[in-house]
Amino acid sequence: MKEFNLNNLIRDNIKNIKPYSSARDEYKDMSLDMVFMDANENPFQTDVNRYPDPQQTKVKERLAEVKGVSTSQILLGNGSDEVLDLLFRAFCEPKDDNVIILPPTYGMYSVLADLNAIDIISVELDTNFEPKVSEILSAQNSNSKILFLCSPNNPTANSFNRNKVVELINGFNGIVVIDEAYIDFSNQESWLIGLNEFPNLIVTQTLSKAYGLAGIRLGICYASEFIISILNKIKPPYNINQLTQDKALIRLNSLNEVSQQISSILKEREVLGSKICNISFIETTYPSDANFILAKVDNANLRYNQLIKKGIVVRNRTTQPLCGNCLRFTVGTKGENEKLIMALKELN
Ligand SMILES: *Cc1c(COP(=O)(O)O)cnc(C)c1O
């Protein structure tokens, strides 16, 4: 196990913070038949007249069971975006610290860095969309607090080589966040297995993609008990609303349906991939470990606009590094994918 002093990475104001203590932190047991006169709620039933559980115990217990981790290794956020923002606030001192990102990648890392006044060190992926390990490790300095690895990566759709990821976790002096928003579409194992081995590892997942719940906003952070305890001090008290907790729990108890949908999306991904590579103006389709396919076309702006006219919206990634003239196609239903193929065939 790596020698690592996490305490040195946490911002001083966060180390010393005294968290807000909500009514439901001070009296937790909602199962008893008590009269609740502590939170200034409206006493009349609306289904949601009571504040939600600030620790989302039921959702975490179910997730812990499904993922094989302990509930104390889980923090839930209002989407992964809130989780990522909490990480900036816990570890990165505005105007002093920096984070390392590997473009082309998910846009929120740099947006959140800007929002928190944190410098960004960018080290582009290589032409196989893999991390350049030695360049990344030599780009870090004593103010580098977080390295973001998105695997499978958005928008390139590949998972990173596991030996490279291990070298990065071992060689980086700060926190390594592996964003696994698309892990359920990958045949690679989740990095959750590394949580007990690497004290500086954080894994994030979400119910927005494979679980089909983008609308409820539920992001998940898995880390050591120590890191989770720090994040718990700074999260907004009632950040996961009751409706979200209820809906998430129902879904986490319907995993057969979730896996059937994932299988169907994976099958459709293969069909779509094999058909779009026959389209004359599509030059390359990249292998996908996610629920989308990145493809290089002759003229991304032209094809994007032509598809809009045919009623199909895809993502134009042409301005991203290494993604010149690339479009990103989310895998839809069988019918939607057929519509896309028909439309592409009609373009010239
Ligand atoms: C879609 C996506 C997310 C999900 O964000 P939520 O806020 O949980 O909806 C996270 N990371 C990446 C790379 C994504 O593409």
The ligand as an SDF file (V2000), in Angstrom:
LIG
                    3D

 15 15  0  0  0  0  0  0  0  0999 V2000
  -22.8520   11.9730  -18.4880 C   0  0  0  0  0  0  0  0  0  0  0  0
  -21.5780   12.0300  -17.7090 C   0  0  0  0  0  0  0  0  0  0  0  0
  -21.5930   12.1740  -16.3280 C   0  0  0  0  0  0  0  0  0  0  0  0
  -22.8980   12.2220  -15.6090 C   0  0  0  0  0  0  0  0  0  0  0  0
  -23.1190   13.3500  -14.9490 O   0  0  0  0  0  0  0  0  0  0  0  0
  -24.4160   13.4540  -14.0190 P   0  0  0  0  0  0  0  0  0  0  0  0
  -24.2170   14.8050  -13.4230 O   0  0  0  0  0  0  0  0  0  0  0  0
  -24.2990   12.3460  -12.9950 O   0  0  0  0  0  0  0  0  0  0  0  0
  -25.6170   13.3110  -14.8660 O   0  0  0  0  0  0  0  0  0  0  0  0
  -20.4080   12.1750  -15.6370 C   0  0  0  0  0  0  0  0  0  0  0  0
  -19.2340   12.0500  -16.2720 N   0  0  0  0  0  0  0  0  0  0  0  0
  -19.1810   11.8870  -17.6030 C   0  0  0  0  0  0  0  0  0  0  0  0
  -17.8880   11.6810  -18.2660 C   0  0  0  0  0  0  0  0  0  0  0  0
  -20.3470   11.8970  -18.3530 C   0  0  0  0  0  0  0  0  0  0  0  0
  -20.2800   11.7700  -19.6910 O   0  0  0  0  0  0  0  0  0  0  0  0
  1  2  1  0
  2  3  1  0
  2 14  2  0
  3  4  1  0
  3 10  2  0
  4  5  1  0
  5  6  1  0
  6  7  2  0
  6  8  1  0
  6  9  1  0
 10 11  1  0
 11 12  2  0
 12 13  1  0
 12 14  1  0
 14 15  1  0
M  END
$$$$
